[in-house]
Amino acid sequence: MASRALIVYGPEVARSGLTCLLDDFIRQRTGLELSERFFSLHSRGSIGAFYSLTNSTGGRHWPVVLDLFDTRPVCASIWSGPNALFLAQELKGECQPAQARRGTVRSLFFCDNPVTNLIHVSDSHEVMKAELAILRTRFIGYEVAAWNFLNTGCITHSSFETLLSVLGDRGAAQRFGNSGDSSALAHARFCYTKAILLALERGLTTTVQNYFRGDRAGLESLVRHAPLLSSWDRLILEAGLFSMPLWNRLLQKTRTVEKASDDYRVHPGEKT
């Protein structure tokens, strides 16, 4: 039986130019059809009411979520088809991209933090009805042109990319264009290694290590290193504090396994 699902794109989707890619991805993976799209402009009150419906306002990263959505537009999309809500929920992925199941939205599209993780999907049909009521009270129109105008042509939602930019890799945000075919893990691994090398060159190893540990002192040191940092980039770096410890452990473990594998290939006779 046909049903509906509410999928909300965050403001970072517009800034990173991912709207069409996400639309196509959802269609191809679920077979659902886009039946309605409109735009809303949140206040701190409305975003609080929206996430209170699912008791999602208590996380450590919640203040950054408020900063992200406050007076920034969101794109509300209604998708229709059999088992629509279930399929949308399955496709979303975990809040933390480092823990997202492979093939989900948050395991792709350069996701790397729990704040700018691209999409929201309703928890149930009852919650969806209440969420839609909030979004419609903040309605600003159906015109997609203004939303698309926000596209910067760069990857602006990635904490790793912003870190590389602060460390002097100015081409980082455009390295992959706007392709969504690179996994979040592959992207994180590349940026993590690059950041370590850049930090070593610039005498910022301790600063970057602190940031990877989720230490706010590392963030403040990065901000001092880049005094002209925009408020958006500061927000994205701060969002990274809530995911970098996970990535740090995951990527260090991956590097250890890869090194052990390389050692075995070079010296296979020494395996015990």
C-alpha positions as CSV (number, residue, x, y, z in Angstrom):
1,M,0.0,0.0,0.0
2,A,1.3,3.5,-0.9
3,S,2.4,5.7,2.0
4,R,4.3,8.9,2.6
5,A,7.6,9.8,4.1
6,L,8.9,13.2,5.2
7,I,12.6,13.8,4.4
8,V,14.0,17.1,5.3
9,Y,17.3,18.4,3.8
10,G,19.3,20.6,6.1
11,P,20.7,24.0,5.0
12,E,24.1,22.3,4.4
13,V,22.6,20.4,1.5
14,A,21.9,23.6,-0.4
15,R,25.3,25.1,0.4
16,S,27.1,21.9,-0.8
17,G,25.0,21.6,-3.9
18,L,23.8,18.1,-3.1
19,T,20.0,18.5,-3.6
20,C,19.8,16.8,-7.0
21,L,22.3,14.1,-6.0
22,L,20.2,13.2,-2.9
23,D,17.0,13.3,-4.9
24,D,18.4,10.8,-7.4
25,F,19.9,8.6,-4.7
26,I,16.6,8.3,-2.9
27,R,14.7,7.5,-6.1
28,Q,17.2,4.9,-7.2
29,R,17.6,3.2,-3.8
30,T,13.9,3.2,-2.8
31,G,11.8,3.5,-5.9
32,L,9.8,6.3,-4.1
33,E,8.5,9.4,-6.0
34,L,8.8,13.0,-4.9
35,S,5.3,14.3,-4.5
36,E,5.7,17.6,-2.8
37,R,8.5,20.0,-1.9
38,F,8.4,23.2,0.0
39,F,10.8,25.4,2.1
40,S,10.7,26.5,5.7
41,L,12.8,29.0,7.7
42,H,13.4,27.8,11.3
43,S,13.7,29.9,14.4
44,R,15.4,28.5,17.5
45,G,12.0,28.0,19.0
46,S,10.6,26.0,16.0
47,I,13.7,23.8,15.7
48,G,13.5,23.1,19.4
49,A,9.8,22.2,19.1
50,F,10.6,20.0,16.0
51,Y,13.3,17.9,17.7
52,S,11.5,17.8,21.0
53,L,8.9,15.6,19.3
54,T,11.5,12.8,19.4
55,N,13.3,13.9,22.6
56,S,16.4,14.7,20.5
57,T,17.4,18.0,22.1
58,G,19.6,16.6,24.9
59,G,22.8,15.7,23.0
60,R,26.1,17.5,23.6
61,H,25.9,18.7,20.0
62,W,22.5,20.2,20.4
63,P,23.7,23.9,20.8
64,V,25.5,23.5,17.4
65,V,22.3,22.1,15.9
66,L,20.4,25.2,17.0
67,D,23.1,27.4,15.5
68,L,22.9,25.5,12.2
69,F,19.2,25.8,11.7
70,D,18.5,29.2,13.3
71,T,17.1,31.5,10.5
72,R,18.5,29.1,7.8
73,P,16.1,27.4,5.3
74,V,15.3,23.7,5.2
75,C,13.9,21.8,2.3
76,A,10.9,19.6,3.2
77,S,10.2,16.8,0.8
78,I,7.2,14.4,0.8
79,W,8.0,11.0,-0.9
80,S,5.3,8.5,-1.8
81,G,5.3,4.8,-2.5
82,P,4.9,1.4,-0.8
83,N,6.5,1.4,2.7
84,A,7.8,4.9,2.1
85,L,8.6,5.8,5.7
86,F,10.3,2.5,6.4
87,L,12.5,2.7,3.3
88,A,13.4,6.3,4.0
89,Q,14.4,5.4,7.6
90,E,16.5,2.5,6.3
91,L,18.3,4.8,3.9
92,K,19.1,7.6,6.3
93,G,22.0,6.0,8.3
94,E,23.1,6.6,11.9
95,C,23.4,10.1,13.3
96,Q,27.2,9.6,13.5
97,P,28.5,9.1,10.0
98,A,31.4,7.1,11.3
99,Q,28.9,4.5,12.5
100,A,26.6,4.7,9.5
101,R,25.8,1.4,7.7
102,R,27.4,1.2,4.3
103,G,25.2,2.4,1.4
104,T,23.1,4.8,3.6
105,V,23.1,8.5,2.9
106,R,25.3,9.3,5.9
107,S,27.9,6.8,4.8
108,L,28.3,8.8,1.6
109,F,28.3,12.4,0.4
110,F,31.2,13.4,2.5
111,C,29.3,13.2,5.8
112,D,31.6,13.2,8.8
113,N,29.8,14.8,11.8
114,P,26.4,14.4,13.6
115,V,25.3,18.0,12.9
116,T,25.6,18.6,9.2
117,N,24.5,15.0,8.3
118,L,22.3,16.1,5.5
119,I,18.8,14.6,6.1
120,H,16.1,14.1,8.7
121,V,13.5,11.4,8.4
122,S,10.4,11.2,10.7
123,D,10.4,8.4,13.3
124,S,6.7,7.5,12.7
125,H,3.6,8.7,10.8
126,E,2.3,10.4,14.0
127,V,5.6,12.3,14.4
128,M,5.6,13.1,10.7
129,K,2.2,14.8,11.0
130,A,3.4,16.9,13.9
131,E,6.7,17.8,12.1
132,L,4.8,18.8,9.0
133,A,2.6,21.1,11.1
134,I,5.7,22.9,12.5
135,L,7.3,23.1,9.1
136,R,4.2,24.6,7.4
137,T,3.9,27.3,10.1
138,R,7.4,28.4,9.0
139,F,6.6,28.0,5.3
140,I,8.5,30.4,2.9
141,G,7.4,29.0,-0.4
142,Y,7.8,26.4,-3.1
143,E,10.3,28.2,-5.3
144,V,13.5,26.1,-5.6
145,A,15.6,28.8,-7.3
146,A,16.4,30.6,-4.0
147,W,17.4,27.3,-2.4
148,N,19.7,26.4,-5.3
149,F,21.2,29.9,-5.3
150,L,22.8,29.0,-1.9
151,N,25.0,26.5,-3.6
152,T,28.7,27.5,-3.0
153,G,30.0,25.0,-5.5
154,C,32.2,23.5,-2.7
155,I,31.9,20.8,0.0
156,T,31.0,23.0,2.9
157,H,29.4,20.5,5.3
158,S,32.5,18.4,6.0
159,S,34.5,19.1,9.2
160,F,37.5,17.3,7.6
161,E,37.4,19.5,4.5
162,T,37.2,22.7,6.7
163,L,40.1,21.5,8.8
164,L,42.2,21.0,5.6
165,S,41.3,24.5,4.5
166,V,42.4,26.0,7.8
167,L,45.7,24.1,7.5
168,G,46.3,25.7,4.2
169,D,45.0,23.2,1.7
170,R,42.9,25.8,-0.2
171,G,41.8,23.4,-2.9
172,A,40.4,20.8,-0.5
173,A,36.7,21.8,-0.6
174,Q,36.6,21.4,-4.4
175,R,38.8,18.3,-4.7
176,F,36.0,15.9,-5.5
177,G,33.7,18.3,-7.2
178,N,30.1,17.5,-6.2
179,S,30.2,13.8,-6.8
180,G,28.5,11.7,-4.2
181,D,30.2,8.4,-5.1
182,S,33.0,8.6,-2.5
183,S,32.2,6.9,0.8
184,A,32.4,8.9,4.0
185,L,35.0,6.5,5.3
186,A,37.3,6.9,2.2
187,H,36.9,10.6,2.4
188,A,37.7,10.7,6.1
189,R,40.7,8.5,5.7
190,F,42.2,10.7,2.9
191,C,41.5,14.0,4.9
192,Y,42.8,12.5,8.2
193,T,46.2,11.5,6.6
194,K,46.4,14.9,4.8
195,A,45.7,16.8,7.9
196,I,48.4,15.0,9.9
197,L,51.0,15.8,7.2
198,L,49.9,19.5,6.9
199,A,49.9,19.9,10.7
200,L,53.5,18.5,10.8
201,E,54.6,21.0,8.1
202,R,53.0,24.0,9.9
203,G,54.0,23.1,13.5
204,L,50.4,22.4,14.5
205,T,50.6,18.7,15.3
206,T,49.5,19.2,18.9
207,T,46.6,21.4,17.8
208,V,45.4,18.8,15.3
209,Q,45.8,15.9,17.7
210,N,43.8,17.8,20.3
211,Y,41.1,18.4,17.7
212,F,41.0,14.8,16.7
213,R,40.5,13.9,20.4
214,G,37.5,16.2,20.5
215,D,39.3,18.7,22.8
216,R,37.9,22.2,22.5
217,A,41.4,23.6,23.1
218,G,42.3,22.1,19.7
219,L,39.3,23.9,18.1
220,E,40.2,27.3,19.7
221,S,43.8,26.9,18.6
222,L,42.6,26.3,15.0
223,V,40.4,29.4,15.2
224,R,43.4,31.5,16.3
225,H,45.4,30.0,13.4
226,A,42.7,31.1,11.0
227,P,41.5,34.5,12.3
228,L,39.4,35.2,9.1
229,L,37.4,32.0,9.6
230,S,33.7,32.5,8.6
231,S,30.9,31.8,11.1
232,W,29.8,28.9,9.0
233,D,33.3,27.3,9.0
234,R,33.6,27.8,12.7
235,L,30.3,26.0,13.1
236,I,31.4,23.1,10.9
237,L,34.7,22.8,12.9
238,E,32.8,22.8,16.1
239,A,30.4,20.1,14.8
240,G,33.5,18.0,14.2
241,L,34.4,18.0,17.9
242,F,31.5,15.5,18.3
243,S,32.7,13.1,15.7
244,M,36.5,13.3,15.5
245,P,37.2,11.0,18.5
246,L,35.2,8.3,16.7
247,W,37.0,8.8,13.4
248,N,40.3,9.0,15.2
249,R,39.9,5.6,16.8
250,L,38.4,4.1,13.6
251,L,41.1,5.4,11.3
252,Q,44.0,4.6,13.7
253,K,42.7,1.1,13.9
254,T,42.4,0.9,10.1
255,R,45.9,2.1,9.7
256,T,47.2,-0.5,12.2
257,V,45.4,-3.3,10.3
258,E,46.7,-2.0,6.9
259,K,50.3,-1.8,8.2
260,A,50.0,-5.4,9.6
261,S,48.7,-6.5,6.2
262,D,51.6,-4.8,4.4
263,D,54.1,-6.3,6.7
264,Y,52.7,-9.7,6.1
265,R,52.9,-9.3,2.3
266,V,56.5,-8.2,2.5
267,H,57.5,-10.9,5.0
268,P,55.0,-13.7,4.6
269,G,57.3,-16.3,6.0
270,E,57.4,-14.6,9.4
271,K,53.7,-15.1,10.1
272,T,53.3,-16.9,13.5
